[in-house]
Structures are given as C-alpha cells and as structure tokens.
Amino acid sequence: MKKIVRNILKFLIPLCCGIAIFWALYSRLDMEQVMRILQSEIKYGWVILSMLVGVVSHIVRAMRWQLQLRALQHPASFRTLTNAIFGTYAMNLLFPRLGEVWRCGYVARREGMSFTLLLGSVVSDRLMDTVSVICLIVAVFFLQMHVLLDFLQQYPVIEETLMSVVMSPYPYLLVAAVVGAMIWIFRSRREYGWIRRVKEMMRNLWYGFRTVLTMKQKKRFLIYTVLLWFCYYLQLYLCLFAFADTAHLGALAALSLFVMGSIGMGIPVQGGFGPWHLAVMATLAIYGVTDPNAAGSFALVAHGSQMVVIVLLGIYTFFSIMLEKKRSVAPPSESALS
C-alpha cells in the first residue's frame, strides 16, 4: 500500500507543481488575444518544420546510443533503439525519468542484453547531456553578457538584489555547511541504504563516463552529440520565425532561449510543463518581447508542438512493439513446416 501511495505521489506532486506554475503564468494573460494570435498570426509552416527536426533529433540520439553499445561489444538493432528512444520521451510525460528505466528494460528483453549494462550506457548518455548543457550555459554567459547587463541597468532593483546575494557570506557558508554535512554522513553512516544507493549511482556515472572516454569512435560520438544538440536548438530557432514578435530575434537570442528552456526541462516535471514556459517567457522579456500575450503564445506553441511529436512517436512505438510481439508468437507457415 505504501509503495502505491509513493508512486501516486511521485506522479501527482511534479504534475501539480507544473500545473501551478503554468496557471500562475497564463491566468494573467488575455486569453482572447492569445487565441487570436494562435488562430491568425502564426506561420505554422515553421512550426511543422520544427516538429520534423524534433523527429530527427530523436533518431540521432538513437544513433549515438547504438554507437555506445557497440563500444561495449553489445550491438543492438537500430529499430529497437529508435523505438526505445521514442518510447522514453512518451513515458517521461507520465512519470519524470521513468522513460530511462523503461528503455533499458525494453532493449534488455528485445536484444537479450544486460539491464545493468544498458543502464550504465544511459547514465553516460545523460551525463553527456549534462556536460553539453553546462558548455552551452558558459557560452551563452560570455556571448550574451551585454544583454544581461543592459537588462539589469533597466531594472536596478534586480541588479541590487543579485549583488547583495553574491556579496553576502551566508550563501557560501550554507554551501560549505551542506558539503561538510554530506561528507560526515557518507563517512560515518555507511550502513544507510540511501547512502549505498548514492554510491552505486556515482559508480554508474563513472563507468558511463569512462566508456565514452575509452571508446574507439570518440569523434563520431562527438559529431552525433553536436548534431543532436544542434537539432534541439534548431527546433526552437525555427519557431521564432512563426511569430511576428520573435522573428527579429537572432541566432544568439535563440541560443539563450534554448539554454534557459533546457534548464527548465531539467526540473523533474512531466515534459517540463510549467518550468519551461516560465524560463522561456522570462528570457523573451530580457530580449525585448515585453508583451506577455505574445511571449505566452510563443512558449505555448513551441513547447506544445514538441509534445505533439512525442505523443505521436509514442503511439507509433506502441503499435510497433505490438507488431513485434505478434511476430514473435506467430505460428510457423506451411512452407516452413514442409
């Protein structure tokens, strides 16, 4: 019973948080104007093109994962891996992070591979995603620092608040206290189950990172990684041209939007619903899109179009897996019997 309640809470708490953020954002908008923008002021050709790029990004991720598994001497069929990737994102719409576990289980059953080995490859896959986001954050910080400074000059209250936080010793003392407490707990309370799980997770992280460093086709892996994140970026960039209020924004502004949206997606809420909209709408304000209805419409379409892609690919995966099961249990043909 406790396990059922815990699983329900794991589903409901992130969903309710996302809905609360979304409601706080969109309840303040003029929904009649938003509907008018959605009905008559959007060039949906750009949105469709963005959705097609989204499909390509999932295929590239499957190609990169196949390369990782080959490096581990466990090749898998490309169709199985694409089904796994398509299904992963659909699963994550239901339960945050459930998709990673599901894809390992699906490929393990389909290809007869070790679940632990697959989990290690997924950990390295997500680790590379984290490294990529960090690199993008650093790049945006230096490339668009002048935009942030101009924004802070327009809003001195925000600048003063940030400076007071940075100059105060209390945040640094808090971080030091937390780090010290964690070190003490890990050294003196090794018998705790959650400590063993954290250590196991760290070992899996190191194993996954070492796999990437030692693979023979590191250049191809790097190319796939760059292509993957370029596709992610291109999805958002193309959507800018669908709206009159955002079409003038350049490639660097799109990069800032993409990075902030990626951070929003990192929050464990189903599909980034709520946090992603907040991050993108706030960034649009920094770049001069001060009309909240226009910013809200853009976030709604840019995010919603990719959710449609994920749902459609999830439906495709469901039927593809059902066909696989039917073929695996189909009786032999007469020619085979003879």
C-alpha angles and dihedrals in degrees: 000000000000090000092053091050091047092051091048090051091048087057100039102042097058091040093051091047091051092047090049092053092045092049092048089054101042101035088072095054129092098250093193090060091044090053091048090053092048094048104042114006103058127091097218093188088077090049092052090049089051090052091053090052087052090058090050091052091057091049091051090051089054090050090052092048091050088054091052093050091049088054087055090052091248109108118189132194116268093230092056091050094048090050089050093051094045091049093046094065092044090052091049089059087065102038122010111245093001090111093068091056092044095052091051091051093046095050091043091056096040098045100027092241133147114273091212092053091049091048089053090052091050090050090054089046092055091041090059089049090054092049090049093052091049091051090049092049091053091047093050092046093058098035096048102030091116091058091053092047091050090050092050091050089055091050107037092173090065091046092051092048093051093047092050090053093047094047095044116098094213098081091051092047089050092052091048091049093050092048091048092049092050092050091050093048094049092049100042103031103046093141093069113110096223090053090055090049092051091049090049090051091051090051089051090050092052091046091052093047091048090051091058093046095049101041116116096226098054092140093056090046089053091048091051090048093052091045091048094053092041088057090050090050093045091055091063095037093056091051090060090069092056092069128060091215094055104030091092094057113106135226094273092052088051088051091054090049090049094050094048090046090051090054089050090050089053090067107096097247123125106275092342086284107177103000091062092052091048093050094047096044091049091050092049088056089056089055094051102266092129097158102100091201092057092045092047092049091051093049091046095052098038092051097035094052092057091046088055089053091051093049093048092048089047090054090048090051092050093055092041091055091046090054090049091054092048092051092048092055097036115124117248117268123250092252090054091051092050 
